[in-house]
């Protein structure tokens, strides 16, 4: 009884927070068919909003589960829209993904999809259709700075689920029309909410795969779309000594230690991928560790901070935050100097800059 009462209190508090945020009533919810987007729609509806669901068809049925999303909308008695975005998704996300692998980099397609598809194409659609907000099931928070028109992007409170890393490219113009109702909740609370609402997706498992690659089978996907990345080549040490052969540069990433297929006295890591020579360069941990990096195509959530600035930087989604000083290298690049050596700085991945739980901005890690 006490637990149920506590849960009811949380829902009341959340409804109040949502009602305080939203001055108007129309919200379009991006529906994947999973538990997070389903609870997002249910919470907003329960808070008194006019809610409709929308599912984007992105890649021949390999992304969001349209049938499951429709079932959730039927359960909630809300309209469900299907938006065809296959061409734009292929051009903006899939082709970029392939191009990055061709260049020997390791891309993050979720960052690109959020920037170019979900919070560009879908948000534009929502505005054109007269919706006041687009809501998604991301674990992140948006707050307006008191007394200003600026919006702040913050980490989700659930540290294990925080997805702010993938959202660093959101602009002020986008943030003012976006809602993340799950940002203040834990995953266990979201599951509990799904059960309390009787949602069909309550027990649905999470997907950790790249949405447009069936069964996460990179080899088959790249064999079809970028066969040149599967050409055999040499594996060499940093001094040029040939120590083995590889079956394609696309199957290696900087920092990788396992499945190298090379017998050596010392533990080796991938320290560089050279697409021009089709070589995978191996080295020891000390060669992998770097004190600095360059970050291209930088963006800032609000205004650009005065440089240099001390902050913390995340170089991959699951990597820890590292203290660093960020300097302006040029109009199109930042110079990041870490407080201590960092392993696994991987060209193509996002580097996201934080001030506490607040995102300052970020960019794409450049080649050395």
N, C-alpha and C positions, 0 to 999 in steps of 0.2 A: 504493500500500500504506500509506504513511504517513497519507494522508488518511482511508482506511477505518478505520485503527486509531484515529485521533483521533475519528472519528465513533462507533466502538464505545465508546470511553471516555466520550463525552458521554452515550450512552444508558444506560450503567451508572450514571453519576453521577445522571442523572435518575431512574432506577428507585430508587436508594437514597434520594433526596430524597422521592419519592412514598411509599415504604414507611415512611419515618420520620414522615411527616405523618399517614398513615392508620393508625389503630389497628384499625379494623374493615375489612370487605372489600367491602361492597356499594356500588357507585357507579352512579348513573344519569347518562348522558351525553346532553346536549341535542344532537341530531343534525340538522344542516341539509342534509346531503348534500355539503357543501363539504369542502375539504382540511383546514381547521383543526379542525372537530369530528371528522372522521375520524381524524386523527392523535391527537387527545385520547383517543379511545376506544382506539386501538391502544396508545398509551403506557401507559395505565392497565392494560389487559389484560396487556401484556408485563411490567408490574411485579408481577403476581400478584393483581390485584384481580378480584372478581366484577363484571363490567361488563355493563350493559344499555343499549340505546339508546332514546331517546324523541324523537319528532318531533311538534311541535304543529301541528295544522292551524288556521291563523289566518284566512285570507282567501281562500276559494274557490280554493285551489291556487296563489295568487300569491306565497306566501312560500317556506317551505322546500320543497325538492324531496324529497317523500316517497319516490318511487321510488329516487332516488340514495341516500338515507339507508338505505333497506332493503337495497340492494345492498351497501353498506359493511358493514352488520351481518351479512349473509349471508357475506361474505368473511371476517369476523372470527369467525364462528360464535357470535354473541351474539344474544339476543332483541331484537326491535324492537317498540316500542309506539307507537301513534298516539293522540295525545291531542287531543280536539276542544275548541278554545278560541275558536271563531269569535265567539260572542256576547260573551264577556268582552273579547276583543281589539277588537271593534267599539265596545263601550261605553267601554273604558278608553283606547284608543289612537286609533282612527280618528275618533271623535266629538270627542275633545280636539284632534286635529290640525285638523279643520274649524273648530271653535270659535275656535281661535287665529287662523286666517286671517281669519275674520269680524271679529275685533277688530283687525286690522291688524298682528298680531305674526307672527313667523317661528318656528314650533315646531320642536322636535327630537324626533321620534317615537321614536327609538331609546332615548333616556333614559327616556321614559315606558314603553316596552315592557319594558325591563330592570327597572324598578321594579315595575310592576304585573303583568307577565305572567311573564317568565322566572324572576325571582328572588322571585316571590310565588306565583303560581298553580302553576308547575312545581315550585318548591322544596317547597311544601306537599304537592303530589302525591307527590314523592319520599319525604318524611318519612312520609306516610300509608301508603305501600307498603313501608316498612321499610328504605329505603335510608339509608345513613349520610351520603352526600354527593351533591350535584349537581355535575357537572363540565361546563364549557363551554370553547369554544375561544377565549375572549377573551385578548388580549395584555395581561395585568395580573398583579400578584402580590399574594398574601395572606400575611402573616407574623404570627406571634403574638409579642407583646412579651415578652422573657424575664422570667420571674418574675411574670407577670400573666396575667389571663384575657382581656386585650384583644387584638383583632386589628387589624392595620394594612393598609390598602389602598395599594399602590404602583404606580407606572408599570411597564409592561412594559419589558424591557431593550432591545427593538428600538424605537428612537425613532420610526422611520417607521411602525410598526404599533401603538404604544401605544394602548390603548382605555380606559384608566382614566377618561378624561373622561366616558364614558357610564355609569360605574358608581358615581359619587360618592354616590348615594342608598342604597347598600347599608348595612344596619344590622349591629350586632354579632351579633345573633341569626341573621342570614343568613350572615355571613362565616364563622362557625364550621362551617357545613355546606356550603361551596362550595370547589371546587378549580379552579384555572386552570393546568393543566400546561404551557401554552405561554408563560407569563409570562417565563420565563428564556431563551426561544429567539428566534432571528431567523426571519423568513419563509423565507429560503433554507434554514435548517436544518429547518424544518417540511416544506418541499417534499422535501428529501432524505430525511427520515424517511418520508414518504408513499411515496416510491419504494422505499425499503428494505423497507417492509411490503407492497409490492405493492398498495397501495390503489387502487380504481377512481377515486377523486377526485384522484389525485396531480397531474394536469395540468389540473384544472378551473379555469377563470378565476374571479377574484373578482367579486362583484357590488357595485357602488357605489350602487345605486338604493334608494329607499324601497320596502320589500318589498311593500306593498299597492297600489302604483300601477303598473299595467302599462306597461312601456316608459318609465317615469319621465315619463309624459305628465300633468303637473299640470293642464293646461288641460281635458282631457277629464274627468279625475276631479272637479275642482271644478265644472265645468259641470253634472255630474250631481248632485253632493252639496251644493254651495253656490253656486248660480248667481248669488246676489247679490254674490259677490266678483268677478264678471266684469263688473259694470256699468261702462260708460265714465264717466270723471270728469276732473277738471282736474288738470294738473300745474302747480304754482305755485312761485315762489321764496319764500324765507323771509319776504319783505316782502309777500307776497300777490299779486304780479304773476303773471298767468296766462301761461304760456309754452308750453303744449301740452295734449294730451289723452292719457289712458291708457285701456287696454281692461279694466282690473281691478286692484285693489290687491293681489290675491294674487300677481301676477307681479313684485312689487318687494320688495326687502328693504333695510333700512338699510345704507348703505355701498356699495350698487350704483352702478357707474359706466357700465357698458356697456348698450347697447340701451335707452337712455332715449328716443330719438326726438326729442330737443330740440336745436335748433341754437342755440348760445350762444357768446359770445366766450371765456368762461372754462370750464374743465372743471368739470362739475357732478356732484354725487353725491346719492343719496337720503339725506336727513338725518332724515326723519320720514314716517310713514304715518298719516294721520288717517282712521280708519274712519268716524267720525261724519259728516264732510263728504265722504267718498269722495275725498279729495285725496291726491296724492303730492307731498310737499314736497321741493324741491331746493335745494341750496346748495353753497358752495365747501368745499374741504377743511378750512379753518379752522373752519367751522361744524359739520362732521362730527366733529371731534376734541373729546373730552370728558376732563376731569380726574377725574370722579367718576360714580358710578352707584348706583342702588338695586337691591338683590337681594331678591326676595320668596321666601317659603316655604323658608327656609334649613334645612339639615340638617348634622349633623356625624358623621363616621365613628365616632369614639369619644366623648369628652366635649367639650363646647363649650369652646374655648380662652378664656383670660382676655382680654377686649377692653380697648383696641385691640390688634391683633396685626399684625405685619409679615409679609407672605407674598408669594407670586406668584399671579397670577390668569390663567386662560385663559378668554376670552370666546366662543370658538368652538373646534370640534374642531381645526381646522388653524391657529388663530391662535397666535402666540408667547406665552409666559408673560410677564406684565408685573408688575414690583414694585408693591406697593400696601400701604396700611394699611387694615385692615378694622375698622369700628366697629359696635357694636350700635345700630341706629336704633330698633328696637322689638322686641317678642317675635317678630314676624312678618317682620322685614326687617333687612337689613344695609346699611350705608353703606360703599361702597368708594371710597377716594381713591387714585388712581394717582400714581406718582412723576412721570410725564410724560403729556402728552395722548395719548389712544388713539382710533383711528378704528374705525368700524364696530360700536359698541356697539348690539346689536340686541335689542329687547324680544322675549321669548319664548325666546331661546336660553339655554343653561345657562352659568352663571358658576361655574367650579370653582376652588377655593382649594387651593394646594399649599405644602408646606414641603419644599423639595428634591424628592425623588421620591415623597414621601408625600402622600396626599390628606388635607386637614383637613376639607373639607366643600364646600358650594356651595349654589346656589339658582337661581332663574329671574330673569333680567334683567327689571326692571319698566319700564313706560312712564315716560317722563320727566315 
